């Protein structure tokens, strides 16, 4: 798909990976829907609009099925369509399983997995009619291999992988692609809280010997949207941390 002039909805796009993805699509000529739970600042909107594209803000909680539908409809009414959906919004709440309560587990699934389902189902209705579209889900290497203290997060992201593959099979005949990106250790607010000792230990496990940056993920997202013959895939962007046989 040529993303120039297309409309891209990026959930959780006011900072970090989501913001980088929005900027990368804008630089490629796509119009952007910024999203977060709170109102989007005029400064954020102006920053992306300055790249020569239309940029609007749509706020709401993706874990609420009805609100997710309202957000997609609002974007469609303002821009005419949502051609590309990037399900980026997510949370972590790390604890060892024996210290994790039911709410700790449920909250990760509600936002990371159910939120992805909510947004995807609502956006697919228009995509199916147009017989064109791209859905890109943010998974994680934790969802592929697990991680100590992340049973809730890993379970939610493993669910995103299964959802991605199932959706890809269901909508392929309508010209719609659905893929996932599995980031490894990326320099963001989430990894900034790690101690230097932990960062050093993690870096030793990464073949490329460094953390990734948000632009690495953003480039992968644009690539997947532009390639109409890739679907149902999970692209690891992790410096070689997880290698499939």
N, C-alpha and C positions, 0 to 999 in steps of 0.2 A: 504493500500500500504506500502510495506517495502521501506522506503526512502533511505536506504543505496545504494549508487551508482547512485541514481536518480539525475536529474539536476533541480535545483530550481532557478527561476528568481524572485527576490524580487525588486519591483519598490521602488524608494526612500529609498535606503538601505545604505546610507553613514553615517547615524546617527540615534539616537533615536530608535523608535520602529522597523523601517525597519532593522537597523543594528543588533538589538537584535534578530530579526527573522532569519536573515541570519546566525548569529553565532549559534543559536540553531539548525538549520538544519544541519550546518556543523558538529556540535558535534554529531549529529545523523548519520553522515556518508554520507550526501548528498553533491554533487558538487554545487557551488553557482555562480550565476550571480548577481554581484552588479550593481546597476543602480542609476544614478542621472543625472541631467541636465548637469553638468560639468564632465570633465574627472575624473576618479576614481584614487585616489592616489596609488602609489606603496606600501605605508605603509599599507593601508587598505587591499589590495590584499594579501600582505604577511602575515598579521595577521590571515586571515582566511585560507590561504593555509597551515599555520603552524599547523592547526588542522588535517592535513593529507588528505585533499581533494583538488580537483581542484577548483580554484576561478578565474573568469575572470570579467572584467569590461565592461559594455556596456552603453554608455551615449546617452541621447536624451530626447526630450520632449514628454511625453506620450499623451499630448492633441492634438498632430499632428498625424492624422490617418496614413499618409504615413510613418512618422518617427517611429511610433510604430511598423509597419510591418517590417521596416528595422532592428529594434532592435531585434525582435523575430528571424528573419532570421539569423542575425549575431550570436546570441547565438546558434541557431541550427547548423550552419555551424561549429562553434568552438567546440561544445560539442556533437553534434549528435542529440540532442533533447532537448525540454523543457518539463519536465514531471509534474512539479508543478509550478503554477504561483501564486504569492502573490501580489495582487494589494494593495500596501500600500501607495504609494505616494499621498500626499494630502496637501491642504493649508487651512488656516482659514483667514478670513478678517472681523472681527467682527465689526458690527455697528448696531444701531437701524434701523429698516426698513425705517423710515421716513428720515434718513440721508444716506441711501444706494443708490448709483446710479446704473444704468443698468450694468456698467462694473464691479462693485463690485460683483454683483450677478452672472453675466455671467462667470467671471474668476473662481469662486469656482466650478461652474458646469462643465466648460471646463476641469479642471484638475481632480476633485474628481469623477465625474460621467462619462463624455465623455472619459476621459483617461482610466478609468476602462473598458468601452466598447471597446475602441480601442485595448487595449492589449489582452483582452479576445477573441475578434473575430479572431485576427491573430493567437493566440496560439491554438485555437480550431481545426484548420484545420489538424494539425499533430496529435493532441490527438484523434480526431475522427478516423483517419486511424489506430492508434495503439490500439484503444479501451481501453485506459487507461489514467488517468490523474486526477489532483486535482487542483481546482481553489479556492483560499481563498481571499475574499475581505474584506478590512477594512472599516467597517461602523462606527457608533458611537451611543451612547445612545441619542445624540442630534437628530439623525435621527428617533428615536423611539418616543420621547416625546417632542421634540422641546426644544428651549432654548432662553432666552431673548438675543437679539443682534446677533443671529446666524441664521437668516432666510435663508441666502444663504447657509451656511454650512449644516444646518439641512436638507434643501431641497435636497442638493446634496447627503447626506448620506442616506436619505429616498429613493432616487432614486437608490442608490447602493443596498439597501435591496430588492427592487422590481426587479432589474436586476438579482440579485443573485438567487432569487426564480424562475424566468422565465428561466434562463439559466439551472438551475438544472433540471427542468422538460424536457427541450429540449434535454439534452445530457445524461440523466440517462441510456438510453438503450445501450449506447456505453461505459458503465463502467466508466464514468467521474463524479466526484462529484464537487459540487459548493456550498460553504458555506460562511458565513460572520461572522466576529468577531466585536462586538460592544463594544469598550473600554469605560470605564467611565473616571474618572479623573486619569490620569496616570502622574507620575512625569517625565516630559520631558521639552525641551526648551519652548514648548507652554504654559505649566502651570507654569514655573518658573517666568513668567512675572506677575503673579497674586500677589496682595498684601497679606501680612500675614493675614490681616483681612478677606479678601475674602476666603483664604485657610481655615481659621478656620470655617467660615460659611458653606463652602462646606463640610468639613469633618464631621460636625454635621449631615449632611443629609445622610451620607454613613453609613449603618449598621455596617460595619467592622471598621469604625472610622479611616480610613487612605486612602491616595492615593495609587493606585497601582504602580507597577514598570514595566518597559519595558519587563522584563523576564516573567511576568505573561501573557502578550499578546503572546510572542514568544512560550511559552509552549502550549498555545491553538492552535496556528497555526500548530505546529508539530502534535499535537493530531488529528486535523481535516484531515491532509494529510494522516495520518496512518490508519484512520478508514474509510474503503471503504463502510460502510453501513450508514453513516451519510451524507445526502445531503439536500440542500434547507433550511438549518437551520441558524438562527442568534444566536450566542453564546455571551451572555453578560458577559464581564469580567469587573465588575464595583463595586465589593465589596458589592453587594446587592442593589445598588442605584435604579435600575429598576427591579421590580419583576412582571412577567407576571402571570395572573390568570389562 
